[in-house]
């Protein structure tokens, strides 16, 4: 397992969560070692959690 995602059980549901620090480390490694650090290959922003969406009343 690469450690990019964690999973936990909540009743019958499986809750998956991204591991953003690990993803950013992977992107840094790939950029440095596979892209040669060229600006065209560098991610514009680091991965980060999305903002929680407000629940819309039914």
Secondary structure, 3 states (H helix, E strand, C coil): CCCCEEEEEECCEEEEEECHHHHHHHHHHHHHHHCCCCCCCCCCCCCCCCCCCCCCCC
